[in-house]
Every structure is written in C-alpha cells, then in structure tokens.
Amino acid sequence: MDRAELSITVHRSGDEVVLRLAGEIDMLTAAQLSTVVNEVLADAPPRIVLDLGGVTFCDSQGLGTLVVLSRKASHAQCLLVLSNVGDFLLRVLDITGLRSALMIRNETAP
C-alpha cells in the first residue's frame, strides 16, 4: 500500500492566508495539516482559507482534524474557511452532520 501524501502550499495575501491542499487528509497526513495550520495561527491572521480543490480523499481522522482546527482558529479570533470543497467531501460532511460546524465558501470559477 502506498503511503498517503498531502502537499500544502502557503500563500499570504493581505488579511488572509491560503493553504492549498493536494492529496489525502487521513490518519497519516492529518498531523502534517495540523502542524502547518498551527504555525500559521501563531501569526493570528484574520482568516485562513483551506483550498481543498486538490484533495482526493478525507477519512474520519481528517474530518476530525478540520473541526479541531476550526475551533482552534476561532479561539485565536481567526476564521477558518474551507473553499473548493469537492462533492464527495460535501456529502460526507452532510452525512456526518459536520457541515454546520465548518465555514464553507465554494466559489464558482469564472
């Protein structure tokens, strides 16, 4: 079995930090995501956007991590926003009831 991989690129612009994620968010990569978000939270930007357009898989550990990071950001007076959330992940968030616990901003590309 191949090791799941997650690549994260960080883009800072104005009052927000955008993290572009590509790959899988699961028990093998959730800690990596937490580490990067915690580093960004150290500077306490007003908004962190997780661009999930490149995410191909997310397991229960990944979902839990997203909720925990959203709460951590909230405690730091920072808004954590998920963008470009794929249909499969939206379905999982609906089924688990977690969609209401997360801020989701899906924009249609021009």
C-alpha positions, 0 to 999 in steps of 0.5 A, a space after each residue: 500500500 502506498 503511503 498517503 501524501 498531502 502537499 500544502 502550499 502557503 500563500 499570504 495575501 493581505 488579511 488572509 492566508 491560503 493553504 492549498 491542499 493536494 492529496 489525502 487528509 487521513 490518519 497519516 497526513 492529518 498531523 502534517 495539516 495540523 502542524 502547518 495550520 498551527 504555525 500559521 495561527 501563531 501569526 493570528 491572521 484574520 482568516 485562513 482559507 483551506 483550498 481543498 480543490 486538490 484533495 482526493 480523499 478525507 477519512 474520519 481522522 481528517 474530518 476530525 482534524 478540520 473541526 479541531 482546527 476550526 475551533 482552534 482558529 476561532 479561539 485565536 479570533 481567526 476564521 477558518 474557511 474551507 473553499 473548493 470543497 469537492 462533492 464527495 467531501 460535501 456529502 460526507 460532511 452532510 452525512 456526518 452532520 459536520 457541515 454546520 460546524 465548518 465555514 464553507 465558501 465554494 466559489 464558482 470559477 469564472 
